[in-house]
Amino acid sequence: MAALHTPAERRLWLAIGAFAAFGLALRIAAGQGALWLDEAWSAWYADATGTPLGVFLNINHDNNHHLNTLWLQLVGADAPPLVQRALSILTGTAAVFVAAMIARRQGAWPALLAALLFAVSPMLVTYGAEARGYAPMLLALLLVTLVVLQWLDAPSERPLHAGGVAIAVALGMLAQLTMIFGLAAIAVAAGAGLLLRMPWRSALKQGLPLMLALFAPALGVIALVLGIGAAQDGFQFGNIDTFSPTAWAEGLAMLLRYAVGGPVALAVAIALAVFAATRLKSLTSDVILFVTMTVAVPLGLLVLQFGNAGMPRYHLVGGVGLLMLAAVGGGTLFARRGAAHWIAAACLVTITAGALIADRSIIENRRADPSLAIEAMQRRAPAGTAVAVERDRAFAVLEIAALQANYPLVIEEARCPAARFLFIDRDGNQPFPAQPQRCGVRFATVAESEAEGLSGSHWQLYQAIP
């Protein structure tokens, strides 16, 4: 990286800082509204377990993203949602700077474009504004990526900061275990980069410390989490969908769509990524890594027939690789003169416009904001009320939202006599009943919200018909 004291470099990082500030504003706007399903259960578990040690010993569930759970426990279940999401908002914003530092290796324009894409990407705005572990994990993964790529420039001459890599890996894995997908991509790309530079025996000697720094802490965290679970009641999964190629394709397509915002923007981003992967011969290590993230990670899920591969978040690393390739390809074209410059400009305007349109929808939707259900009950029963839930999973959503609104709410299972209100939530295209009946009482819809984007659950609130 060029020295920061040069005027050109100062201007570059001021511009990157402006993009990061815009990304922060987007994440704050997207962080409004009550916690949705997975966030609410994270807050509920954090509050119920009571102590930081309990986060590691007592919550043996895949929804326990340990660093995020510790944060939720620190701020409290009744904290404003924006405070509960602050860890993700701050780490998601910091990722903009680290992405720019990685792309800066290729030039000023790639760095600037990486900052722009990471700031406005609907995928990163979503995961960078919810109380889960994906944003801290991604920041850790990008830091590891930066250190490894810098080391690969001269592996025989430059020492690997193995201790720093190991610490970042451990923290990232404690944030979200799917970091292992990104670590696998780094290992493959680093191995390929070493083999391109030296004989295989030398590559093995140079690469072994890196492999240990990547996978010793990662496997250690996995063993700790699963081992504690096995020693108690067993490690639990909230939901495991059996693998199907159709679900895998749908999850990948949805993630890629929200990586940049819409099919047109996606097509443009893919074109820039292909240019970066096929035309930029001098970017060997970086391009190998970004291509591995983009292609090998989702293909690995397909080959291994990974359960839950239909969930877009499992393809997050692939989306990050695509953004980096698009930034490098677009930045390289933009730095040229003539038609290439204007083609790149048109591409970036298209991607940015698509991303901001999707961001606006995400911000307005607020993950189908469950606080609207609390407000609807509060208007009709200001002193408090009782609500029945169709499925137990909705319990934490309503309890946390009512706690934050300081509204007295009793949440019941479906039992007789029927509660005054009934809350039903759905995923995907599952239909809602028009007028459900409980204990001989009919209910009519009084509030509803449909989730848009990568997070949230659809719901309807019903009131008993007198």
C-alpha positions as CSV (number, residue, x, y, z in Angstrom):
1,M,0.0,0.0,0.0
2,A,1.2,3.5,-0.9
3,A,2.2,5.7,2.0
4,L,-0.7,7.4,3.6
5,H,1.1,10.8,3.8
6,T,1.0,11.3,0.0
7,P,-1.8,13.7,-1.1
8,A,-3.2,11.1,-3.6
9,E,-3.4,8.4,-1.0
10,R,-5.1,10.7,1.5
11,R,-7.7,11.6,-1.1
12,L,-8.2,8.0,-1.8
13,W,-8.8,7.0,1.8
14,L,-11.0,10.0,2.4
15,A,-13.2,8.8,-0.4
16,I,-13.1,5.3,1.0
17,G,-14.1,6.7,4.3
18,A,-17.0,8.5,2.8
19,F,-18.2,5.3,1.2
20,A,-17.8,3.5,4.6
21,A,-19.8,6.3,6.3
22,F,-22.6,5.9,3.7
23,G,-22.5,2.1,4.3
24,L,-22.8,2.8,8.0
25,A,-25.9,5.0,7.4
26,L,-27.4,2.2,5.3
27,R,-26.8,-0.3,8.0
28,I,-28.3,1.9,10.7
29,A,-31.3,2.4,8.6
30,A,-31.6,-1.3,7.9
31,G,-31.2,-2.1,11.6
32,Q,-34.5,-0.6,12.7
33,G,-37.5,-2.7,13.7
34,A,-37.9,-5.5,16.2
35,L,-35.8,-8.6,16.1
36,W,-36.9,-11.3,13.7
37,L,-37.0,-15.0,14.4
38,D,-33.3,-16.0,14.6
39,E,-32.3,-12.7,16.2
40,A,-35.0,-12.9,18.8
41,W,-34.1,-16.4,19.8
42,S,-30.4,-15.4,20.1
43,A,-31.5,-12.6,22.5
44,W,-33.8,-14.9,24.4
45,Y,-31.0,-17.5,24.9
46,A,-28.5,-14.8,25.8
47,D,-30.9,-13.5,28.5
48,A,-31.9,-16.9,29.8
49,T,-28.4,-18.4,30.2
50,G,-27.5,-15.5,32.5
51,T,-23.6,-15.5,32.4
52,P,-20.9,-15.3,29.8
53,L,-19.7,-18.8,30.7
54,G,-23.3,-20.0,30.2
55,V,-23.1,-18.8,26.6
56,F,-20.5,-21.5,26.0
57,L,-21.8,-24.2,28.3
58,N,-25.5,-24.0,28.2
59,I,-26.6,-22.9,24.7
60,N,-25.9,-25.9,22.6
61,H,-27.7,-24.7,19.5
62,D,-26.7,-23.7,16.0
63,N,-28.4,-20.3,16.5
64,N,-25.8,-19.5,19.2
65,H,-23.3,-17.3,17.4
66,H,-21.1,-17.0,20.5
67,L,-19.6,-13.5,20.0
68,N,-23.0,-12.1,19.0
69,T,-24.7,-13.9,21.9
70,L,-22.2,-12.4,24.4
71,W,-23.0,-8.9,23.0
72,L,-26.7,-9.5,23.3
73,Q,-26.2,-10.6,26.9
74,L,-24.1,-7.5,27.6
75,V,-26.6,-5.0,26.3
76,G,-29.7,-6.9,27.6
77,A,-32.9,-8.4,26.0
78,D,-34.7,-5.1,26.5
79,A,-32.1,-2.9,24.8
80,P,-33.2,-1.0,21.7
81,P,-32.9,-3.2,18.5
82,L,-30.3,-0.8,17.1
83,V,-28.1,-1.4,20.1
84,Q,-28.5,-5.1,19.9
85,R,-27.4,-5.0,16.3
86,A,-24.5,-2.6,17.0
87,L,-21.8,-5.3,16.9
88,S,-22.9,-6.3,13.4
89,I,-23.3,-2.7,12.2
90,L,-19.8,-1.7,13.4
91,T,-18.0,-4.8,12.1
92,G,-20.0,-4.7,8.8
93,T,-18.8,-1.1,8.4
94,A,-15.2,-2.0,9.3
95,A,-15.3,-4.7,6.5
96,V,-15.7,-1.9,4.0
97,F,-12.2,-0.6,4.9
98,V,-10.6,-4.1,4.9
99,A,-12.1,-4.9,1.5
100,A,-10.6,-1.7,0.2
101,M,-7.2,-2.6,1.7
102,I,-7.3,-5.9,-0.1
103,A,-8.3,-4.4,-3.4
104,R,-5.7,-1.6,-3.0
105,R,-3.1,-4.2,-3.8
106,Q,-4.4,-3.9,-7.4
107,G,-4.6,-0.1,-7.6
108,A,-6.5,2.9,-6.3
109,W,-9.6,2.4,-8.5
110,P,-10.2,-1.2,-7.4
111,A,-9.9,-0.1,-3.8
112,L,-12.4,2.6,-4.3
113,L,-14.8,0.3,-6.1
114,A,-14.4,-2.4,-3.4
115,A,-15.4,0.2,-0.8
116,L,-18.4,1.2,-2.8
117,L,-19.6,-2.3,-3.5
118,F,-19.1,-3.5,0.1
119,A,-20.9,-0.4,1.4
120,V,-24.0,-0.7,-0.7
121,S,-24.3,-4.5,-1.3
122,P,-27.8,-5.5,-0.1
123,M,-26.4,-8.8,1.0
124,L,-23.9,-7.0,3.3
125,V,-26.3,-4.4,4.4
126,T,-28.7,-7.2,5.5
127,Y,-26.1,-9.3,7.3
128,G,-24.3,-6.2,8.6
129,A,-27.5,-4.9,10.3
130,E,-28.9,-7.9,12.2
131,A,-28.1,-9.3,15.6
132,R,-26.3,-12.4,14.3
133,G,-22.7,-13.5,13.7
134,Y,-22.2,-13.1,10.0
135,A,-20.8,-9.6,10.0
136,P,-18.2,-10.2,12.6
137,M,-17.3,-13.5,10.9
138,L,-16.9,-11.7,7.6
139,L,-14.6,-9.1,9.1
140,A,-12.4,-11.8,10.5
141,L,-12.3,-13.6,7.2
142,L,-11.3,-10.5,5.3
143,L,-8.5,-9.7,7.8
144,V,-7.2,-13.3,7.3
145,T,-7.4,-12.8,3.6
146,L,-5.4,-9.6,3.7
147,V,-2.6,-11.1,5.8
148,V,-2.4,-14.2,3.6
149,L,-2.3,-12.3,0.3
150,Q,0.4,-10.0,1.6
151,W,2.4,-13.0,2.7
152,L,2.0,-14.7,-0.6
153,D,3.7,-11.8,-2.3
154,A,7.0,-13.1,-1.0
155,P,6.5,-16.2,1.1
156,S,10.2,-17.1,1.2
157,E,11.2,-13.7,2.4
158,R,8.3,-12.4,4.5
159,P,7.3,-14.1,7.8
160,L,3.7,-15.3,8.1
161,H,2.0,-13.7,11.1
162,A,0.6,-17.1,12.1
163,G,-0.4,-15.9,15.6
164,G,-2.5,-13.1,14.3
165,V,-4.1,-15.3,11.7
166,A,-4.9,-17.9,14.4
167,I,-6.5,-15.3,16.6
168,A,-8.6,-13.9,13.8
169,V,-9.7,-17.4,12.8
170,A,-10.7,-18.3,16.3
171,L,-12.7,-15.1,16.7
172,G,-14.3,-15.5,13.3
173,M,-15.3,-19.1,14.1
174,L,-16.8,-18.0,17.4
175,A,-18.8,-15.5,15.5
176,Q,-20.1,-17.9,12.9
177,L,-19.0,-21.5,12.1
178,T,-19.6,-21.1,8.3
179,M,-16.2,-19.2,8.3
180,I,-14.8,-22.7,7.6
181,F,-16.0,-22.3,4.0
182,G,-13.9,-19.2,3.6
183,L,-10.9,-20.8,5.3
184,A,-11.1,-23.7,2.9
185,A,-11.0,-21.3,-0.1
186,I,-8.0,-19.5,1.4
187,A,-6.2,-22.8,1.8
188,V,-6.9,-23.9,-1.8
189,A,-5.8,-20.5,-3.2
190,A,-2.7,-20.2,-1.1
191,G,-1.6,-23.8,-2.0
192,A,-2.1,-22.9,-5.7
193,G,-0.2,-19.7,-5.3
194,L,2.7,-21.4,-3.7
195,L,2.9,-24.1,-6.3
196,L,3.0,-21.5,-9.0
197,R,6.1,-20.0,-7.4
198,M,8.2,-22.9,-6.2
199,P,8.6,-26.7,-6.3
200,W,6.0,-28.7,-4.4
201,R,8.4,-29.6,-1.5
202,S,9.2,-26.0,-0.9
203,A,5.5,-25.1,-1.2
204,L,4.6,-27.8,1.4
205,K,7.2,-26.4,3.8
206,Q,6.0,-22.8,3.3
207,G,2.4,-23.7,3.4
208,L,2.3,-26.0,6.5
209,P,2.5,-23.1,9.1
210,L,-0.4,-21.4,7.3
211,M,-2.5,-24.5,7.2
212,L,-2.0,-24.9,11.0
213,A,-2.8,-21.3,11.6
214,L,-6.0,-21.6,9.6
215,F,-7.3,-25.0,10.7
216,A,-6.0,-25.7,14.2
217,P,-8.1,-22.9,15.8
218,A,-11.0,-23.5,13.4
219,L,-11.2,-27.2,14.2
220,G,-10.6,-26.5,17.9
221,V,-13.6,-24.2,18.0
222,I,-15.8,-26.8,16.2
223,A,-14.6,-29.5,18.6
224,L,-15.3,-27.3,21.6
225,V,-18.8,-26.4,20.4
226,L,-19.8,-29.9,19.4
227,G,-18.0,-31.5,22.3
228,I,-19.8,-29.4,24.9
229,G,-23.1,-30.2,23.2
230,A,-22.4,-33.9,23.1
231,A,-21.5,-33.9,26.8
232,Q,-24.9,-32.5,27.7
233,D,-28.1,-33.0,25.8
234,G,-26.5,-33.1,22.4
235,F,-26.0,-30.3,20.0
236,Q,-29.3,-29.1,18.5
237,F,-30.1,-27.6,15.1
238,G,-33.1,-25.3,14.7
239,N,-33.7,-26.6,11.2
240,I,-31.9,-29.0,8.9
241,D,-33.2,-29.2,5.4
242,T,-32.1,-32.3,3.4
243,F,-30.0,-31.5,0.4
244,S,-31.6,-31.0,-3.0
245,P,-30.1,-29.6,-6.1
246,T,-33.1,-27.4,-6.6
247,A,-32.9,-25.9,-3.1
248,W,-29.1,-25.4,-3.5
249,A,-29.7,-23.5,-6.8
250,E,-32.4,-21.4,-5.3
251,G,-30.4,-20.4,-2.3
252,L,-27.3,-19.6,-4.4
253,A,-29.4,-17.5,-6.9
254,M,-31.1,-15.6,-4.1
255,L,-27.8,-14.8,-2.4
256,L,-26.2,-13.7,-5.7
257,R,-29.2,-11.5,-6.5
258,Y,-28.9,-9.7,-3.3
259,A,-25.1,-9.5,-3.6
260,V,-25.6,-6.6,-6.0
261,G,-29.3,-6.1,-6.3
262,G,-31.4,-7.5,-9.1
263,P,-30.7,-9.6,-12.2
264,V,-29.4,-6.8,-14.4
265,A,-26.9,-5.6,-11.8
266,L,-25.9,-9.3,-11.2
267,A,-25.2,-9.9,-14.9
268,V,-23.0,-6.8,-15.0
269,A,-21.1,-7.8,-11.9
270,I,-20.6,-11.3,-13.3
271,A,-19.2,-9.8,-16.5
272,L,-16.7,-7.7,-14.6
273,A,-15.8,-10.7,-12.5
274,V,-15.1,-12.8,-15.6
275,F,-13.0,-10.0,-17.0
276,A,-10.9,-9.9,-13.8
277,A,-10.6,-13.7,-13.7
278,T,-9.5,-14.1,-17.4
279,R,-7.7,-11.0,-18.4
280,L,-5.7,-9.8,-15.5
281,K,-2.7,-12.1,-15.7
282,S,-0.6,-10.3,-13.1
283,L,-3.1,-10.8,-10.2
284,T,-2.5,-14.5,-9.7
285,S,-2.8,-15.0,-6.0
286,D,-5.7,-12.5,-5.5
287,V,-7.7,-13.7,-8.5
288,I,-7.2,-17.4,-7.6
289,L,-8.6,-16.7,-4.1
290,F,-11.6,-14.6,-5.3
291,V,-12.4,-17.2,-8.0
292,T,-12.2,-19.9,-5.4
293,M,-14.5,-18.1,-3.1
294,T,-17.0,-17.4,-5.9
295,V,-17.0,-20.8,-7.6
296,A,-15.5,-23.5,-5.4
297,V,-17.4,-22.7,-2.2
298,P,-20.9,-23.1,-3.7
299,L,-19.7,-26.1,-5.8
300,G,-18.3,-27.7,-2.6
301,L,-21.7,-27.4,-1.0
302,L,-23.2,-29.1,-4.1
303,V,-20.7,-31.9,-4.2
304,L,-20.8,-32.6,-0.5
305,Q,-24.7,-32.3,-0.6
306,F,-24.5,-30.0,2.4
307,G,-27.7,-29.8,4.4
308,N,-29.4,-26.4,4.5
309,A,-27.6,-25.5,1.2
310,G,-30.8,-23.8,0.1
311,M,-30.3,-21.1,2.7
312,P,-28.7,-18.1,1.0
313,R,-26.4,-17.3,4.0
314,Y,-24.5,-20.5,3.4
315,H,-23.3,-19.0,0.1
316,L,-22.2,-15.7,1.7
317,V,-18.5,-16.4,1.0
318,G,-19.3,-16.9,-2.7
319,G,-21.0,-13.5,-2.8
320,V,-18.0,-11.8,-1.2
321,G,-15.7,-13.4,-3.8
322,L,-18.0,-12.0,-6.6
323,L,-17.9,-8.5,-5.1
324,M,-14.1,-8.6,-4.9
325,L,-13.7,-9.8,-8.5
326,A,-16.2,-7.2,-9.7
327,A,-14.3,-4.4,-7.9
328,V,-11.0,-5.5,-9.3
329,G,-12.3,-5.9,-12.9
330,G,-14.3,-2.7,-12.8
331,G,-11.5,-0.7,-11.2
332,T,-9.0,-1.9,-13.8
333,L,-11.3,-1.0,-16.6
334,F,-12.2,2.4,-15.1
335,A,-8.5,3.3,-14.8
336,R,-8.1,2.9,-18.6
337,R,-8.8,5.6,-21.1
338,G,-11.3,5.7,-23.9
339,A,-14.3,3.3,-24.3
340,A,-13.2,1.0,-21.5
341,H,-13.4,3.8,-18.9
342,W,-17.0,4.7,-19.9
343,I,-18.1,1.1,-20.1
344,A,-16.8,0.6,-16.6
345,A,-18.6,3.7,-15.5
346,A,-21.9,2.5,-16.9
347,C,-21.4,-0.9,-15.3
348,L,-20.8,0.7,-11.9
349,V,-23.8,3.0,-12.2
350,T,-26.0,0.0,-13.0
351,I,-24.7,-2.1,-10.1
352,T,-25.0,0.8,-7.6
353,A,-28.5,1.7,-8.7
354,G,-29.6,-1.9,-8.4
355,A,-28.1,-2.2,-5.0
356,L,-29.6,1.0,-3.7
357,I,-33.1,0.1,-5.0
358,A,-32.8,-3.2,-3.1
359,D,-31.4,-1.5,0.0
360,R,-34.4,0.8,0.0
361,S,-36.8,-2.1,-0.1
362,I,-34.9,-3.8,2.7
363,I,-34.9,-0.7,4.9
364,E,-38.6,-0.1,4.4
365,N,-39.5,-3.7,5.1
366,R,-37.5,-4.1,8.3
367,R,-37.6,-7.9,8.0
368,A,-41.4,-7.8,8.3
369,D,-41.0,-5.9,11.6
370,P,-42.7,-7.9,14.4
371,S,-43.1,-4.8,16.5
372,L,-46.1,-3.9,14.2
373,A,-47.9,-6.9,15.8
374,I,-47.2,-5.5,19.3
375,E,-48.4,-2.1,18.2
376,A,-51.6,-3.6,16.8
377,M,-52.4,-5.4,20.1
378,Q,-51.4,-2.3,22.1
379,R,-53.9,-0.2,20.2
380,R,-56.7,-2.6,20.9
381,A,-55.7,-3.6,24.5
382,P,-53.6,-0.8,26.0
383,A,-53.3,-2.4,29.4
384,G,-52.0,-5.7,28.1
385,T,-53.4,-8.9,26.6
386,A,-52.8,-12.5,25.8
387,V,-51.8,-14.0,22.4
388,A,-51.6,-17.6,21.2
389,V,-48.9,-18.7,18.8
390,E,-49.4,-21.5,16.3
391,R,-45.8,-22.6,16.6
392,D,-43.5,-22.4,19.6
393,R,-40.8,-20.8,17.4
394,A,-42.8,-17.5,17.5
395,F,-42.5,-17.3,21.3
396,A,-39.2,-15.4,21.5
397,V,-40.2,-13.0,18.6
398,L,-43.2,-11.7,20.5
399,E,-41.6,-11.9,24.0
400,I,-38.5,-9.8,23.0
401,A,-40.6,-7.3,21.0
402,A,-43.1,-6.9,23.9
403,L,-40.2,-6.5,26.3
404,Q,-38.6,-3.8,24.2
405,A,-42.0,-2.0,24.0
406,N,-42.6,-2.4,27.7
407,Y,-46.0,-4.0,26.9
408,P,-47.5,-6.6,29.2
409,L,-48.1,-9.6,27.0
410,V,-48.9,-13.2,27.9
411,I,-48.0,-15.7,25.3
412,E,-49.9,-18.9,25.3
413,E,-49.9,-22.2,23.5
414,A,-53.0,-23.1,21.5
415,R,-55.3,-24.0,24.3
416,C,-58.9,-23.4,25.4
417,P,-60.4,-21.0,26.1
418,A,-58.9,-19.1,23.2
419,A,-56.7,-16.0,23.7
420,R,-58.0,-12.8,22.3
421,F,-55.2,-12.7,19.7
422,L,-53.5,-15.3,17.5
423,F,-50.1,-15.0,15.9
424,I,-49.1,-17.1,12.9
425,D,-45.8,-17.0,11.1
426,R,-44.8,-18.6,7.8
427,D,-41.7,-19.1,5.6
428,G,-41.5,-18.9,1.9
429,N,-44.8,-19.4,0.0
430,Q,-46.6,-21.2,2.8
431,P,-50.2,-20.0,2.9
432,F,-52.0,-18.3,5.8
433,P,-55.5,-19.3,6.9
434,A,-58.1,-16.8,6.0
435,Q,-60.2,-17.1,9.2
436,P,-58.6,-19.6,11.6
437,Q,-60.6,-21.2,14.3
438,R,-59.6,-22.0,17.9
439,C,-61.8,-23.5,20.6
440,G,-64.9,-22.7,18.4
441,V,-63.9,-19.1,18.0
442,R,-63.2,-17.6,14.6
443,F,-60.4,-15.1,14.1
444,A,-59.9,-12.3,11.6
445,T,-56.7,-10.6,10.4
446,V,-55.8,-7.3,12.1
447,A,-52.2,-6.9,11.1
448,E,-49.7,-8.5,8.8
449,S,-46.3,-8.2,7.3
450,E,-44.4,-10.0,4.5
451,A,-40.6,-10.2,4.7
452,E,-38.5,-9.1,1.7
453,G,-34.8,-9.9,1.2
454,L,-32.5,-12.4,2.9
455,S,-33.9,-12.3,6.4
456,G,-37.3,-12.2,8.1
457,S,-40.4,-14.3,8.4
458,H,-43.9,-13.5,7.1
459,W,-46.6,-13.2,9.8
460,Q,-50.2,-12.4,10.4
461,L,-51.9,-11.3,13.7
462,Y,-55.6,-12.3,14.1
463,Q,-58.2,-11.1,16.7
464,A,-61.1,-13.1,17.9
465,I,-64.4,-12.3,16.3
466,P,-67.0,-11.6,19.0
